[in-house]
């Protein structure tokens, strides 16, 4: 039931998302959707931990209530965001 409600909120841009911006690589990642800000907050440390283990630096995390058009925006990886499929990190909806 929660997943159905989360998907409905996401459809209207009302679900919560974790936005993670890294300086190196210069990327923006979106993780979600979440039913509440509390649920998004509880999950964000796992995303940060995964990115740190992959060598990301300059990590900034914010919560947003919106609907992202892309889950990963890579500015300096030598690829356009439309190329390839972003690899989901632990806990990310697929």
HUPE-V977181 format. One record per backbone hydrogen bond with DSSP energy under -1.0 kcal/mol. NH is the residue of the N-H (numbers start at 1). CO is the residue of the C=O. If there is no record, write none. Layout:
# HUPE-V977181
[[NH & CO] [NH & CO]]
This chain:
# HUPE-V977181
[[5 & 1] [6 & 2] [7 & 3] [8 & 4] [9 & 5] [10 & 6] [11 & 7] [12 & 8] [13 & 10] [14 & 9] [16 & 34] [17 & 64] [18 & 31] [19 & 62] [20 & 29] [21 & 60] [22 & 27] [23 & 57] [24 & 57] [27 & 22] [27 & 25] [28 & 73] [29 & 20] [30 & 71] [31 & 18] [34 & 16] [40 & 36] [41 & 37] [42 & 38] [43 & 39] [44 & 40] [47 & 43] [48 & 44] [49 & 45] [50 & 46] [51 & 47] [52 & 48] [53 & 49] [54 & 50] [55 & 52] [56 & 51] [57 & 24] [60 & 21] [62 & 19] [64 & 17] [73 & 28] [75 & 26] [83 & 80] [92 & 89]]
